[in-house]
Amino acid sequence: MNTENHTQKNKDSEISKKLNIYFTAGVPKLDDTAEIIKLIQDSGADMMEIGMPYSDPVADGPVISQAHELALRNGMTIEKLFSQLKTVKDGIKIPVILMGYINPVLQFGFENFCKECESSGVSGLIIPDLPPFEFEKNYQKILKQYNLNFTFLVTPETSNERILYLDSLSSEFLYAVSSSSTTGQQNAVLKNDDYLSRLSSLPLKNPLMIGFGIQTRQDFDNVTEKADGGIIGTAFVKILLHNNDWRTSAAEFIASVKH
């Protein structure tokens, strides 16, 4: 009986530790996106975020900003991304989330964008610069119409009341980040134990995913002690940008964190 309980506890622990991998569409080359999507799934990740390149990625650090610049130089557009997604959607079983800034989405047309998401196998969106008030007033209904989740971000400065409010608006998961840094700042969230403890004590309806600063299996294990999963972006994008043998290195990196 003790052995069974221990085994079940381990299984429950494993289930809670979701690994979400972020990369920017269109790097290292324009047509690598579909291959990277399949690689992320096949290497054991539980979900993925695909960054839509933007000319002014103010919330991103130097590595992901560099990826945005390269992707735009490569010719990546929202239209091309949807086209690439459609080539692999039937084989992708884990959630695919698009992350980006609101201006390009509005230029594309919000409802048209959501319609394309649904037909491309996208499960949800993360748009950090979309205010909750605007979301509720203008966009929430459209997202539901096209079966799309939406995730809000919280920071150490976010009050408990507002965290619960943003959690109530979110679906799929709630994204916890450090407000004191852009993406890629080493261990920005990981050292803030009070923040993680406060989040884990709240009655959230969504799984809690921690992002910004996770670079190793140890980092991932640390955050998933008090959260349902971790999000890795900069460390993965570095491999795509700076390793000629990125296919092998990227697969090995995901496997090293997950297993």
Secondary structure, DSSP 8 states (H G I E B T S, - for coil): -HHHHHHHHHHHHHHH-EEEEEEETT-SSGGGHHHHHHHHHHTT-SEEEEE---S--TTS-HHHHHHHHHHHHHT--HHHHHHHHHHHGGG--S-EEEE--HHHHHHH-HHHHHHHHHHTT--EEE-TTS-HHHIIIIIHHHHHHTT-EE--EE-TTS-HHHHHHHHHH--S-EEE--TTS-TT-TTTTTT-HHHHHHHHHS--SS-EEEESS--SHHHHHHHTTSSSEEEE-HHHHHHHHH-TTHHHHHHHHHHHHH-
